[in-house]
Amino acid sequence: MRKAMRSRLESDLLRFVRIHAMLVGMSNTTESVQKSYTALTITNKPGSSIELSAEIPTDVVLVYRFKALEKVRREVELPGFRKGHVPVEMVEKHVGEQALMEEAAELAISRAYADIVVDNKLDVIGHPAVTVTKLAPGNPIGFKIVSAVYPTVDLPDYRALATKELKKHDNPETLTVSDADLDAELKRLQGMLGEMTKQAAQNENDENNDKKVESPEINDDFARMLGDFTGLDDLKDKMRDKMLVEKKTKAYEVRRLAMVDRIIEKTKIELPEVFVEGELDQMVAGFKERVVRAGLVMDEYLKQAGKTIEDLRKDWRVDAEKRAKLQIILAEIAKKDAIQPNEDRLTREIAHVLEHYPDAEEPAVRAYITSQMTNELVFASLEGRELVNEEPDHDHE
């Protein structure tokens, strides 16, 4: 028994020494020998993607087969042997050569893909689709990988397009709220308050149910009924200010949307599917959150609406494509015009968010806020506005 165990131990040790010698030899040889892949071809595919075709050299396959064997060996447990201490020959027999080669291929291709991306400066995105085209002991491993790449963006004269589109719309800063607009809003509030008063009267179980309920007169008392106002003049002043802000905001949005549509229309870009799917994921997640906030159950809501999540994704696809294109375009404009947020302000914004959401991951928060701040700076630049890049005031919170 001892001789048999010693024989197995010597055999395992000999294998290790051979592989170790090969690894050392590879590290001391020329770059062409230590390359993790050979016979590489790169083919551009539709949808802003590429297909990589290459092979793992036989000597490299042997190295990764050993790594695969060691990885599997750590998990194998057979009668008479502790986990991780099963002799190599028994592990090979238990697992099988095909399974070992498949594990070796996964390890080797992962390394080769990373090297190919770095060596060829490929701007890949998303998860690649890997296909093993040749897998046999004693031979190179052949494989193909299809991956999305960051698209080439052919920007138009976006400043000229923005200027032309903006001229079609009134400057939001010149807008005002007329007395007629204010009176109309007061009458709307008067009618709403009258309906509430009428409903309250109908709910009372007395003889006055059939009595006609008059809408409240628009006066100081009416103003105080609506909130903490000193009187009607105070109500009107605050309403006018709020209505003006809303009117300007809506005007900016209309103008901005028109500008964005024009720039997107004139931009040449082949949109990767991974970007569209990412936008759809965000849209679905946001929709689920709104449904839950409304006190509804998502599955029940969809059942009543006669929809599925896939139906929603199909319905929203056009909007998702537009949103994805816009994000890429804004990023390209920011890069071209060297637009980036002030680092101090960015840091303070990140700290502010993490203070309110301590479980959030800092890198994710940084990426999100950087994107939002950069986008707003790009819009401000296109609209001819100067957006102050300074520390925000959070005292009101």
LOFI-329027 format. One record per residue (C-alpha): residue number from 1; residue in one letter; chain; x, y, z negated. Coordinates in Angstrom, 1 decimal, decimal comma, always signed. Example, Ala and Ser with C-alpha at 12.3 -4.5 7.8 and 13.67 -1.06 7.14 Angstrom:
BEGIN
{resi 1	resn a	chain A	east +12,3	north -4,5	up -7,8}
{resi 2	resn s	chain A	east +13,7	north -1,1	up -7,1}
This chain:
BEGIN
{resi 1	resn m	chain A	east +0,0	north +0,0	up +0,0}
{resi 2	resn r	chain A	east +2,8	north +2,4	up -0,9}
{resi 3	resn k	chain A	east +4,7	north +1,6	up +2,3}
{resi 4	resn a	chain A	east +1,5	north +2,3	up +4,3}
{resi 5	resn m	chain A	east +0,9	north +5,6	up +2,6}
{resi 6	resn r	chain A	east +4,5	north +6,6	up +3,0}
{resi 7	resn s	chain A	east +4,4	north +5,7	up +6,7}
{resi 8	resn r	chain A	east +1,3	north +7,8	up +7,2}
{resi 9	resn l	chain A	east +2,9	north +10,7	up +5,2}
{resi 10	resn e	chain A	east +6,0	north +10,5	up +7,4}
{resi 11	resn s	chain A	east +3,9	north +10,4	up +10,5}
{resi 12	resn d	chain A	east +2,0	north +13,5	up +9,4}
{resi 13	resn l	chain A	east +5,2	north +15,3	up +8,5}
{resi 14	resn l	chain A	east +6,8	north +14,4	up +11,8}
{resi 15	resn r	chain A	east +3,8	north +15,9	up +13,6}
{resi 16	resn f	chain A	east +4,0	north +19,1	up +11,6}
{resi 17	resn v	chain A	east +7,7	north +19,4	up +12,2}
{resi 18	resn r	chain A	east +7,2	north +19,0	up +16,0}
{resi 19	resn i	chain A	east +4,4	north +21,6	up +16,1}
{resi 20	resn h	chain A	east +6,4	north +24,0	up +13,9}
{resi 21	resn a	chain A	east +9,4	north +23,7	up +16,1}
{resi 22	resn m	chain A	east +7,2	north +24,5	up +19,1}
{resi 23	resn l	chain A	east +5,7	north +27,5	up +17,4}
{resi 24	resn v	chain A	east +9,2	north +28,8	up +16,5}
{resi 25	resn g	chain A	east +10,3	north +28,1	up +20,0}
{resi 26	resn m	chain A	east +7,4	north +30,0	up +21,5}
{resi 27	resn s	chain A	east +8,1	north +33,0	up +19,2}
{resi 28	resn n	chain A	east +11,7	north +33,2	up +20,4}
{resi 29	resn t	chain A	east +11,1	north +32,8	up +24,1}
{resi 30	resn t	chain A	east +10,2	north +35,3	up +26,7}
{resi 31	resn e	chain A	east +6,8	north +37,1	up +26,9}
{resi 32	resn s	chain A	east +5,7	north +35,0	up +29,8}
{resi 33	resn v	chain A	east +6,0	north +31,8	up +27,7}
{resi 34	resn q	chain A	east +4,2	north +33,1	up +24,6}
{resi 35	resn k	chain A	east +1,3	north +34,5	up +26,5}
{resi 36	resn s	chain A	east -2,0	north +33,0	up +25,3}
{resi 37	resn y	chain A	east -3,5	north +32,8	up +28,8}
{resi 38	resn t	chain A	east -2,5	north +32,5	up +32,5}
{resi 39	resn a	chain A	east -4,1	north +32,7	up +35,9}
{resi 40	resn l	chain A	east -6,3	north +35,7	up +34,9}
{resi 41	resn t	chain A	east -8,7	north +37,2	up +37,4}
{resi 42	resn i	chain A	east -11,1	north +40,1	up +36,5}
{resi 43	resn t	chain A	east -14,2	north +40,6	up +38,7}
{resi 44	resn n	chain A	east -16,6	north +43,5	up +38,4}
{resi 45	resn k	chain A	east -20,2	north +42,5	up +38,1}
{resi 46	resn p	chain A	east -23,5	north +44,3	up +38,3}
{resi 47	resn g	chain A	east -24,9	north +46,0	up +35,2}
{resi 48	resn s	chain A	east -21,5	north +47,4	up +34,0}
{resi 49	resn s	chain A	east -20,1	north +44,0	up +33,2}
{resi 50	resn i	chain A	east -17,0	north +42,0	up +34,1}
{resi 51	resn e	chain A	east -16,2	north +38,3	up +34,5}
{resi 52	resn l	chain A	east -12,8	north +37,1	up +33,3}
{resi 53	resn s	chain A	east -11,5	north +33,8	up +34,6}
{resi 54	resn a	chain A	east -8,3	north +32,3	up +33,0}
{resi 55	resn e	chain A	east -6,6	north +29,3	up +31,6}
{resi 56	resn i	chain A	east -5,0	north +28,4	up +28,3}
{resi 57	resn p	chain A	east -1,5	north +26,8	up +29,1}
{resi 58	resn t	chain A	east -1,0	north +23,2	up +28,1}
{resi 59	resn d	chain A	east +1,6	north +24,0	up +25,5}
{resi 60	resn v	chain A	east -0,6	north +26,6	up +23,9}
{resi 61	resn v	chain A	east -3,5	north +24,1	up +23,9}
{resi 62	resn l	chain A	east -1,3	north +21,7	up +21,9}
{resi 63	resn v	chain A	east -0,7	north +24,4	up +19,3}
{resi 64	resn y	chain A	east -4,4	north +25,1	up +18,9}
{resi 65	resn r	chain A	east -5,3	north +21,4	up +18,9}
{resi 66	resn f	chain A	east -3,0	north +21,2	up +15,8}
{resi 67	resn k	chain A	east -4,7	north +24,2	up +14,3}
{resi 68	resn a	chain A	east -8,1	north +22,7	up +15,0}
{resi 69	resn l	chain A	east -7,0	north +19,4	up +13,5}
{resi 70	resn e	chain A	east -5,8	north +21,1	up +10,3}
{resi 71	resn k	chain A	east -9,1	north +23,1	up +10,1}
{resi 72	resn v	chain A	east -11,2	north +20,0	up +10,5}
{resi 73	resn r	chain A	east -9,0	north +18,0	up +8,1}
{resi 74	resn r	chain A	east -9,6	north +20,5	up +5,3}
{resi 75	resn e	chain A	east -13,3	north +19,7	up +5,5}
{resi 76	resn v	chain A	east -13,2	north +15,9	up +6,1}
{resi 77	resn e	chain A	east -13,9	north +13,6	up +3,2}
{resi 78	resn l	chain A	east -13,6	north +9,8	up +3,6}
{resi 79	resn p	chain A	east -13,9	north +6,9	up +1,2}
{resi 80	resn g	chain A	east -10,7	north +6,5	up -0,8}
{resi 81	resn f	chain A	east -9,4	north +10,0	up +0,0}
{resi 82	resn r	chain A	east -10,0	north +13,4	up -1,5}
{resi 83	resn k	chain A	east -11,4	north +16,2	up +0,6}
{resi 84	resn g	chain A	east -8,5	north +17,7	up +2,6}
{resi 85	resn h	chain A	east -6,2	north +14,8	up +2,0}
{resi 86	resn v	chain A	east -7,3	north +12,3	up +4,7}
{resi 87	resn p	chain A	east -4,4	north +11,2	up +6,9}
{resi 88	resn v	chain A	east -4,2	north +12,8	up +10,4}
{resi 89	resn e	chain A	east -4,8	north +9,6	up +12,3}
{resi 90	resn m	chain A	east -8,0	north +8,8	up +10,4}
{resi 91	resn v	chain A	east -9,2	north +12,4	up +10,9}
{resi 92	resn e	chain A	east -8,6	north +12,1	up +14,6}
{resi 93	resn k	chain A	east -10,4	north +8,8	up +14,8}
{resi 94	resn h	chain A	east -13,3	north +10,1	up +12,6}
{resi 95	resn v	chain A	east -13,8	north +13,3	up +14,5}
{resi 96	resn g	chain A	east -13,0	north +12,2	up +18,0}
{resi 97	resn e	chain A	east -10,8	north +13,8	up +20,6}
{resi 98	resn q	chain A	east -13,6	north +15,7	up +22,4}
{resi 99	resn a	chain A	east -14,6	north +17,5	up +19,2}
{resi 100	resn l	chain A	east -11,0	north +18,4	up +18,5}
{resi 101	resn m	chain A	east -10,6	north +19,8	up +21,9}
{resi 102	resn e	chain A	east -13,8	north +21,8	up +21,7}
{resi 103	resn e	chain A	east -12,6	north +23,3	up +18,4}
{resi 104	resn a	chain A	east -9,2	north +24,0	up +19,9}
{resi 105	resn a	chain A	east -10,8	north +25,7	up +22,9}
{resi 106	resn e	chain A	east -12,8	north +27,9	up +20,6}
{resi 107	resn l	chain A	east -9,8	north +29,0	up +18,7}
{resi 108	resn a	chain A	east -7,6	north +29,4	up +21,8}
{resi 109	resn i	chain A	east -10,1	north +31,3	up +23,8}
{resi 110	resn s	chain A	east -10,9	north +33,7	up +21,0}
{resi 111	resn r	chain A	east -7,2	north +34,6	up +20,8}
{resi 112	resn a	chain A	east -6,8	north +34,8	up +24,6}
{resi 113	resn y	chain A	east -9,9	north +37,0	up +24,9}
{resi 114	resn a	chain A	east -8,5	north +39,5	up +22,4}
{resi 115	resn d	chain A	east -5,1	north +39,5	up +24,2}
{resi 116	resn i	chain A	east -6,7	north +40,0	up +27,6}
{resi 117	resn v	chain A	east -8,7	north +43,0	up +26,3}
{resi 118	resn v	chain A	east -5,6	north +44,6	up +24,8}
{resi 119	resn d	chain A	east -3,3	north +43,8	up +27,7}
{resi 120	resn n	chain A	east -5,7	north +45,1	up +30,4}
{resi 121	resn k	chain A	east -7,1	north +48,0	up +28,3}
{resi 122	resn l	chain A	east -10,7	north +46,8	up +28,8}
{resi 123	resn d	chain A	east -13,4	north +48,8	up +27,1}
{resi 124	resn v	chain A	east -15,6	north +45,8	up +26,3}
{resi 125	resn i	chain A	east -18,8	north +46,1	up +24,2}
{resi 126	resn g	chain A	east -21,2	north +43,7	up +22,7}
{resi 127	resn h	chain A	east -20,9	north +39,9	up +22,4}
{resi 128	resn p	chain A	east -19,2	north +38,1	up +25,4}
{resi 129	resn a	chain A	east -20,7	north +35,0	up +27,0}
{resi 130	resn v	chain A	east -18,1	north +32,3	up +27,1}
{resi 131	resn t	chain A	east -18,1	north +29,2	up +29,4}
{resi 132	resn v	chain A	east -15,5	north +26,5	up +29,2}
{resi 133	resn t	chain A	east -14,9	north +25,3	up +32,8}
{resi 134	resn k	chain A	east -12,2	north +22,7	up +32,1}
{resi 135	resn l	chain A	east -11,5	north +20,7	up +29,0}
{resi 136	resn a	chain A	east -9,4	north +17,6	up +29,0}
{resi 137	resn p	chain A	east -6,5	north +16,4	up +26,8}
{resi 138	resn g	chain A	east -3,1	north +17,1	up +28,2}
{resi 139	resn n	chain A	east -4,4	north +19,8	up +30,6}
{resi 140	resn p	chain A	east -4,9	north +23,6	up +30,5}
{resi 141	resn i	chain A	east -8,3	north +24,8	up +29,2}
{resi 142	resn g	chain A	east -10,2	north +26,7	up +31,9}
{resi 143	resn f	chain A	east -12,7	north +29,3	up +30,9}
{resi 144	resn k	chain A	east -14,8	north +32,2	up +32,1}
{resi 145	resn i	chain A	east -16,1	north +35,1	up +30,0}
{resi 146	resn v	chain A	east -18,7	north +37,6	up +31,0}
{resi 147	resn s	chain A	east -18,7	north +40,8	up +29,0}
{resi 148	resn a	chain A	east -20,4	north +44,2	up +29,2}
{resi 149	resn v	chain A	east -18,0	north +47,1	up +29,5}
{resi 150	resn y	chain A	east -18,5	north +50,8	up +28,7}
{resi 151	resn p	chain A	east -19,9	north +52,2	up +31,8}
{resi 152	resn t	chain A	east -18,2	north +54,7	up +34,2}
{resi 153	resn v	chain A	east -20,2	north +57,9	up +34,0}
{resi 154	resn d	chain A	east -20,3	north +60,3	up +36,9}
{resi 155	resn l	chain A	east -21,5	north +63,5	up +35,3}
{resi 156	resn p	chain A	east -23,1	north +66,2	up +37,5}
{resi 157	resn d	chain A	east -22,4	north +69,9	up +36,9}
{resi 158	resn y	chain A	east -24,4	north +69,7	up +33,6}
{resi 159	resn r	chain A	east -23,9	north +73,3	up +32,6}
{resi 160	resn a	chain A	east -25,3	north +74,6	up +35,9}
{resi 161	resn l	chain A	east -28,3	north +72,1	up +35,6}
{resi 162	resn a	chain A	east -28,9	north +73,2	up +32,0}
{resi 163	resn t	chain A	east -28,8	north +76,9	up +32,8}
{resi 164	resn k	chain A	east -31,1	north +76,4	up +35,7}
{resi 165	resn e	chain A	east -33,6	north +74,4	up +33,7}
{resi 166	resn l	chain A	east -33,5	north +76,8	up +30,7}
{resi 167	resn k	chain A	east -34,3	north +79,8	up +32,9}
{resi 168	resn k	chain A	east -37,7	north +78,1	up +33,7}
{resi 169	resn h	chain A	east -38,7	north +78,4	up +30,0}
{resi 170	resn d	chain A	east -39,2	north +81,3	up +27,7}
{resi 171	resn n	chain A	east -36,5	north +81,9	up +25,1}
{resi 172	resn p	chain A	east -38,0	north +80,4	up +21,9}
{resi 173	resn e	chain A	east -36,4	north +83,2	up +19,8}
{resi 174	resn t	chain A	east -38,7	north +85,7	up +21,6}
{resi 175	resn l	chain A	east -41,9	north +83,9	up +20,6}
{resi 176	resn t	chain A	east -44,4	north +85,4	up +18,2}
{resi 177	resn v	chain A	east -47,6	north +84,4	up +16,5}
{resi 178	resn s	chain A	east -50,5	north +86,6	up +17,5}
{resi 179	resn d	chain A	east -53,4	north +87,7	up +15,3}
{resi 180	resn a	chain A	east -55,7	north +85,6	up +17,4}
{resi 181	resn d	chain A	east -53,5	north +82,5	up +16,8}
{resi 182	resn l	chain A	east -53,5	north +83,2	up +13,1}
{resi 183	resn d	chain A	east -57,3	north +83,7	up +13,0}
{resi 184	resn a	chain A	east -57,9	north +80,5	up +14,9}
{resi 185	resn e	chain A	east -55,8	north +78,6	up +12,3}
{resi 186	resn l	chain A	east -57,6	north +80,2	up +9,4}
{resi 187	resn k	chain A	east -60,9	north +79,2	up +10,9}
{resi 188	resn r	chain A	east -59,6	north +75,7	up +11,3}
{resi 189	resn l	chain A	east -58,7	north +75,6	up +7,7}
{resi 190	resn q	chain A	east -62,1	north +77,1	up +6,8}
{resi 191	resn g	chain A	east -63,9	north +74,4	up +8,7}
{resi 192	resn m	chain A	east -61,7	north +71,6	up +7,1}
{resi 193	resn l	chain A	east -62,3	north +73,0	up +3,6}
{resi 194	resn g	chain A	east -66,1	north +73,3	up +4,3}
{resi 195	resn e	chain A	east -66,2	north +69,6	up +5,4}
{resi 196	resn m	chain A	east -64,4	north +68,6	up +2,2}
{resi 197	resn t	chain A	east -66,9	north +70,6	up +0,1}
{resi 198	resn k	chain A	east -69,8	north +69,1	up +2,0}
{resi 199	resn q	chain A	east -68,5	north +65,6	up +1,5}
{resi 200	resn a	chain A	east -68,0	north +66,2	up -2,3}
{resi 201	resn a	chain A	east -71,6	north +67,5	up -2,5}
{resi 202	resn q	chain A	east -72,9	north +64,5	up -0,7}
{resi 203	resn n	chain A	east -71,1	north +62,2	up -3,1}
{resi 204	resn e	chain A	east -72,9	north +63,8	up -6,1}
{resi 205	resn n	chain A	east -76,0	north +61,8	up -7,1}
{resi 206	resn d	chain A	east -78,4	north +64,7	up -7,8}
{resi 207	resn e	chain A	east -81,3	north +66,6	up -6,2}
{resi 208	resn n	chain A	east -79,0	north +69,1	up -4,5}
{resi 209	resn n	chain A	east -77,8	north +66,5	up -1,9}
{resi 210	resn d	chain A	east -79,9	north +68,0	up +0,9}
{resi 211	resn k	chain A	east -78,9	north +71,5	up +0,1}
{resi 212	resn k	chain A	east -76,9	north +73,1	up +2,9}
{resi 213	resn v	chain A	east -73,3	north +73,7	up +2,0}
{resi 214	resn e	chain A	east -71,8	north +76,8	up +3,4}
{resi 215	resn s	chain A	east -68,1	north +77,1	up +4,4}
{resi 216	resn p	chain A	east -66,1	north +79,2	up +2,1}
{resi 217	resn e	chain A	east -65,6	north +82,8	up +3,1}
{resi 218	resn i	chain A	east -62,1	north +83,7	up +4,2}
{resi 219	resn n	chain A	east -61,0	north +86,0	up +1,4}
{resi 220	resn d	chain A	east -58,6	north +86,1	up -1,5}
{resi 221	resn d	chain A	east -60,5	north +83,3	up -3,3}
{resi 222	resn f	chain A	east -60,3	north +81,2	up -0,1}
{resi 223	resn a	chain A	east -56,5	north +81,7	up -0,1}
{resi 224	resn r	chain A	east -56,1	north +80,7	up -3,7}
{resi 225	resn m	chain A	east -58,1	north +77,5	up -3,0}
{resi 226	resn l	chain A	east -55,5	north +76,5	up -0,5}
{resi 227	resn g	chain A	east -52,5	north +76,8	up -2,8}
{resi 228	resn d	chain A	east -50,3	north +79,1	up -4,8}
{resi 229	resn f	chain A	east -51,0	north +82,3	up -3,0}
{resi 230	resn t	chain A	east -51,6	north +85,7	up -4,5}
{resi 231	resn g	chain A	east -54,3	north +86,5	up -2,0}
{resi 232	resn l	chain A	east -55,4	north +86,5	up +1,6}
{resi 233	resn d	chain A	east -52,5	north +88,7	up +2,8}
{resi 234	resn d	chain A	east -49,9	north +86,5	up +1,1}
{resi 235	resn l	chain A	east -51,6	north +83,4	up +2,8}
{resi 236	resn k	chain A	east -51,5	north +85,1	up +6,2}
{resi 237	resn d	chain A	east -47,8	north +86,1	up +5,8}
{resi 238	resn k	chain A	east -46,7	north +82,6	up +4,9}
{resi 239	resn m	chain A	east -48,9	north +81,0	up +7,5}
{resi 240	resn r	chain A	east -47,5	north +83,2	up +10,2}
{resi 241	resn d	chain A	east -43,9	north +82,4	up +9,2}
{resi 242	resn k	chain A	east -44,7	north +78,6	up +9,2}
{resi 243	resn m	chain A	east -46,6	north +78,8	up +12,5}
{resi 244	resn l	chain A	east -43,7	north +80,7	up +14,1}
{resi 245	resn v	chain A	east -41,1	north +78,1	up +13,0}
{resi 246	resn e	chain A	east -43,3	north +75,3	up +14,4}
{resi 247	resn k	chain A	east -43,9	north +77,2	up +17,6}
{resi 248	resn k	chain A	east -40,2	north +77,8	up +18,1}
{resi 249	resn t	chain A	east -39,3	north +74,2	up +17,3}
{resi 250	resn k	chain A	east -41,9	north +72,9	up +19,8}
{resi 251	resn a	chain A	east -40,6	north +75,3	up +22,5}
{resi 252	resn y	chain A	east -37,0	north +74,2	up +21,9}
{resi 253	resn e	chain A	east -38,1	north +70,6	up +22,2}
{resi 254	resn v	chain A	east -39,9	north +71,2	up +25,5}
{resi 255	resn r	chain A	east -37,0	north +73,1	up +26,9}
{resi 256	resn r	chain A	east -34,5	north +70,6	up +25,7}
{resi 257	resn l	chain A	east -36,5	north +67,6	up +27,1}
{resi 258	resn a	chain A	east -36,7	north +69,3	up +30,5}
{resi 259	resn m	chain A	east -32,9	north +69,9	up +30,4}
{resi 260	resn v	chain A	east -32,2	north +66,4	up +29,4}
{resi 261	resn d	chain A	east -34,4	north +64,9	up +32,1}
{resi 262	resn r	chain A	east -32,7	north +66,9	up +34,7}
{resi 263	resn i	chain A	east -29,2	north +65,9	up +33,6}
{resi 264	resn i	chain A	east -30,1	north +62,2	up +33,3}
{resi 265	resn e	chain A	east -31,7	north +62,3	up +36,8}
{resi 266	resn k	chain A	east -28,5	north +63,7	up +38,3}
{resi 267	resn t	chain A	east -26,0	north +61,5	up +36,4}
{resi 268	resn k	chain A	east -24,7	north +58,3	up +38,0}
{resi 269	resn i	chain A	east -24,4	north +55,5	up +35,5}
{resi 270	resn e	chain A	east -24,9	north +51,8	up +35,5}
{resi 271	resn l	chain A	east -26,4	north +51,1	up +32,2}
{resi 272	resn p	chain A	east -25,2	north +47,9	up +30,3}
{resi 273	resn e	chain A	east -28,0	north +45,8	up +29,0}
{resi 274	resn v	chain A	east -26,5	north +45,7	up +25,6}
{resi 275	resn f	chain A	east -27,2	north +49,4	up +25,2}
{resi 276	resn v	chain A	east -30,8	north +49,0	up +26,2}
{resi 277	resn e	chain A	east -31,3	north +46,1	up +23,8}
{resi 278	resn g	chain A	east -29,7	north +48,1	up +21,0}
{resi 279	resn e	chain A	east -32,1	north +51,0	up +21,5}
{resi 280	resn l	chain A	east -35,0	north +48,6	up +21,6}
{resi 281	resn d	chain A	east -33,8	north +47,0	up +18,3}
{resi 282	resn q	chain A	east -33,8	north +50,5	up +16,7}
{resi 283	resn m	chain A	east -37,2	north +51,4	up +18,1}
{resi 284	resn v	chain A	east -38,7	north +48,1	up +16,8}
{resi 285	resn a	chain A	east -37,0	north +48,6	up +13,4}
{resi 286	resn g	chain A	east -38,3	north +52,1	up +13,1}
{resi 287	resn f	chain A	east -41,8	north +51,0	up +14,1}
{resi 288	resn k	chain A	east -41,8	north +48,3	up +11,5}
{resi 289	resn e	chain A	east -40,8	north +50,7	up +8,8}
{resi 290	resn r	chain A	east -43,6	north +53,1	up +9,7}
{resi 291	resn v	chain A	east -46,2	north +50,3	up +9,6}
{resi 292	resn v	chain A	east -45,0	north +49,2	up +6,2}
{resi 293	resn r	chain A	east -45,0	north +52,8	up +4,9}
{resi 294	resn a	chain A	east -48,6	north +53,1	up +6,0}
{resi 295	resn g	chain A	east -49,4	north +50,1	up +3,7}
{resi 296	resn l	chain A	east -50,0	north +47,6	up +6,5}
{resi 297	resn v	chain A	east -48,6	north +44,2	up +7,2}
{resi 298	resn m	chain A	east -46,7	north +44,0	up +10,5}
{resi 299	resn d	chain A	east -48,0	north +40,6	up +11,6}
{resi 300	resn e	chain A	east -51,6	north +41,6	up +10,9}
{resi 301	resn y	chain A	east -51,2	north +45,0	up +12,6}
{resi 302	resn l	chain A	east -49,9	north +43,3	up +15,8}
{resi 303	resn k	chain A	east -52,7	north +40,7	up +15,7}
{resi 304	resn q	chain A	east -55,3	north +43,5	up +15,5}
{resi 305	resn a	chain A	east -53,6	north +45,3	up +18,3}
{resi 306	resn g	chain A	east -53,3	north +42,2	up +20,4}
{resi 307	resn k	chain A	east -49,6	north +42,7	up +20,8}
{resi 308	resn t	chain A	east -46,4	north +40,9	up +20,1}
{resi 309	resn i	chain A	east -42,9	north +42,3	up +19,4}
{resi 310	resn e	chain A	east -41,9	north +41,2	up +22,9}
{resi 311	resn d	chain A	east -44,9	north +43,2	up +24,3}
{resi 312	resn l	chain A	east -43,7	north +46,3	up +22,4}
{resi 313	resn r	chain A	east -40,2	north +45,8	up +23,8}
{resi 314	resn k	chain A	east -41,5	north +45,6	up +27,3}
{resi 315	resn d	chain A	east -43,7	north +48,7	up +26,8}
{resi 316	resn w	chain A	east -40,8	north +50,7	up +25,4}
{resi 317	resn r	chain A	east -38,1	north +49,6	up +27,8}
{resi 318	resn v	chain A	east -38,3	north +52,7	up +30,0}
{resi 319	resn d	chain A	east -37,9	north +55,0	up +27,0}
{resi 320	resn a	chain A	east -35,1	north +52,8	up +25,6}
{resi 321	resn e	chain A	east -33,2	north +53,1	up +28,9}
{resi 322	resn k	chain A	east -33,6	north +56,8	up +28,8}
{resi 323	resn r	chain A	east -32,4	north +57,1	up +25,2}
{resi 324	resn a	chain A	east -29,4	north +54,8	up +26,0}
{resi 325	resn k	chain A	east -28,4	north +56,9	up +29,0}
{resi 326	resn l	chain A	east -28,7	north +60,1	up +26,9}
{resi 327	resn q	chain A	east -26,5	north +58,8	up +24,2}
{resi 328	resn i	chain A	east -23,8	north +57,9	up +26,7}
{resi 329	resn i	chain A	east -24,1	north +61,2	up +28,6}
{resi 330	resn l	chain A	east -23,9	north +63,2	up +25,4}
{resi 331	resn a	chain A	east -20,8	north +61,3	up +24,3}
{resi 332	resn e	chain A	east -19,2	north +61,9	up +27,7}
{resi 333	resn i	chain A	east -19,9	north +65,6	up +27,6}
{resi 334	resn a	chain A	east -18,5	north +65,8	up +24,0}
{resi 335	resn k	chain A	east -15,4	north +64,1	up +25,2}
{resi 336	resn k	chain A	east -15,0	north +66,2	up +28,3}
{resi 337	resn d	chain A	east -15,5	north +69,5	up +26,4}
{resi 338	resn a	chain A	east -13,6	north +68,4	up +23,3}
{resi 339	resn i	chain A	east -16,7	north +68,9	up +21,1}
{resi 340	resn q	chain A	east -16,5	north +67,4	up +17,6}
{resi 341	resn p	chain A	east -17,9	north +68,2	up +14,2}
{resi 342	resn n	chain A	east -16,0	north +70,1	up +11,6}
{resi 343	resn e	chain A	east -14,3	north +67,4	up +9,4}
{resi 344	resn d	chain A	east -15,1	north +69,2	up +6,1}
{resi 345	resn r	chain A	east -18,7	north +69,5	up +7,0}
{resi 346	resn l	chain A	east -18,8	north +65,9	up +8,2}
{resi 347	resn t	chain A	east -17,2	north +64,7	up +4,9}
{resi 348	resn r	chain A	east -19,7	north +66,6	up +2,8}
{resi 349	resn e	chain A	east -22,7	north +65,3	up +4,9}
{resi 350	resn i	chain A	east -21,4	north +61,7	up +4,4}
{resi 351	resn a	chain A	east -21,1	north +62,2	up +0,7}
{resi 352	resn h	chain A	east -24,6	north +63,7	up +0,5}
{resi 353	resn v	chain A	east -26,1	north +60,7	up +2,3}
{resi 354	resn l	chain A	east -24,2	north +58,2	up +0,2}
{resi 355	resn e	chain A	east -25,3	north +60,0	up -3,0}
{resi 356	resn h	chain A	east -28,9	north +59,4	up -2,0}
{resi 357	resn y	chain A	east -28,3	north +55,9	up -0,5}
{resi 358	resn p	chain A	east -25,5	north +54,4	up -2,6}
{resi 359	resn d	chain A	east -26,0	north +50,9	up -1,0}
{resi 360	resn a	chain A	east -25,2	north +52,2	up +2,5}
{resi 361	resn e	chain A	east -21,9	north +51,3	up +4,1}
{resi 362	resn e	chain A	east -19,6	north +54,3	up +4,5}
{resi 363	resn p	chain A	east -18,4	north +53,4	up +8,0}
{resi 364	resn a	chain A	east -21,9	north +53,0	up +9,3}
{resi 365	resn v	chain A	east -23,0	north +56,3	up +7,7}
{resi 366	resn r	chain A	east -19,9	north +58,1	up +9,1}
{resi 367	resn a	chain A	east -20,6	north +56,7	up +12,6}
{resi 368	resn y	chain A	east -24,3	north +57,7	up +12,5}
{resi 369	resn i	chain A	east -23,7	north +61,3	up +11,1}
{resi 370	resn t	chain A	east -20,8	north +61,9	up +13,5}
{resi 371	resn s	chain A	east -23,0	north +60,9	up +16,4}
{resi 372	resn q	chain A	east -25,9	north +63,1	up +15,2}
{resi 373	resn m	chain A	east -23,7	north +66,1	up +14,5}
{resi 374	resn t	chain A	east -21,9	north +65,8	up +17,8}
{resi 375	resn n	chain A	east -25,1	north +65,5	up +19,7}
{resi 376	resn e	chain A	east -26,5	north +68,7	up +18,2}
{resi 377	resn l	chain A	east -23,2	north +70,5	up +18,9}
{resi 378	resn v	chain A	east -23,5	north +69,4	up +22,6}
{resi 379	resn f	chain A	east -27,1	north +70,6	up +22,8}
{resi 380	resn a	chain A	east -26,2	north +73,9	up +21,2}
{resi 381	resn s	chain A	east -23,4	north +74,3	up +23,8}
{resi 382	resn l	chain A	east -25,6	north +73,5	up +26,7}
{resi 383	resn e	chain A	east -28,3	north +75,9	up +25,4}
{resi 384	resn g	chain A	east -25,9	north +78,7	up +25,0}
{resi 385	resn r	chain A	east -26,3	north +78,7	up +21,2}
{resi 386	resn e	chain A	east -23,5	north +78,8	up +18,7}
{resi 387	resn l	chain A	east -24,2	north +76,2	up +16,0}
{resi 388	resn v	chain A	east -22,4	north +77,2	up +12,8}
{resi 389	resn n	chain A	east -20,1	north +74,3	up +11,9}
{resi 390	resn e	chain A	east -20,0	north +74,9	up +8,2}
{resi 391	resn e	chain A	east -21,0	north +73,2	up +4,9}
{resi 392	resn p	chain A	east -24,7	north +72,6	up +4,6}
{resi 393	resn d	chain A	east -26,7	north +73,9	up +1,7}
{resi 394	resn h	chain A	east -28,4	north +71,1	up -0,3}
{resi 395	resn d	chain A	east -29,3	north +73,3	up -3,3}
{resi 396	resn h	chain A	east -33,0	north +73,0	up -2,3}
{resi 397	resn e	chain A	east -33,0	north +69,3	up -2,9}
